Amino acid sequence: MSALKSPRDCTSLNDVRVGIDSLDRQIFEALRQRLEYVKAAAQFKPSEESIPAPERVLTMLAERRELAEAAGYNVAFTEELFRQIIEWNIQQQILHWRATRGQANPTEVQA
């Protein structure tokens, strides 16, 4: 396996692929850690109905759009990406909330 190089220093397609694979592993780890925080938040939610927090979602999406714009990144793509991440995490938090309160449905699968 090649050592990780900056995109500018890549001299082959393999160098590029090594970089992409490394970043994908970092993204996966960040998503795993994010989910741990999402599950931790469940302990502070008084009810299952309080989990979605639509006002928080709107604030988060606005902040992610601002980050994308400041970085010169595609704002629409960023918003959709984070919308999907947030929606999936909300579902996982609901499942976790139920499981920690003995209300889990045995057919529901958590990550």
HURA-V329594 format. One record per backbone hydrogen bond with DSSP energy under -1.0 kcal/mol. NH is the residue of the N-H (numbers start at 1). CO is the residue of the C=O. If there is no record, write none. Layout:
nh = {NH	NH}
co = {CO	CO}
This chain:
nh = {16	17	18	19	20	21	22	23	24	25	26	27	28	29	30	31	32	33	34	35	36	37	38	39	40	41	43	44	45	51	57	58	59	60	61	62	63	64	65	66	67	68	69	70	71	72	73	78	79	80	81	82	83	84	85	86	87	88	89	90	91	92	93	94	95	96	97	98	99	100	102	103	108}
co = {12	13	14	15	16	17	18	19	20	21	22	23	24	25	26	27	28	29	30	31	32	33	34	35	36	37	40	41	42	48	53	54	55	56	57	58	59	60	61	62	63	64	65	66	67	69	68	74	75	76	77	78	79	80	81	82	83	84	85	86	87	88	89	90	91	92	93	94	95	96	99	98	105}
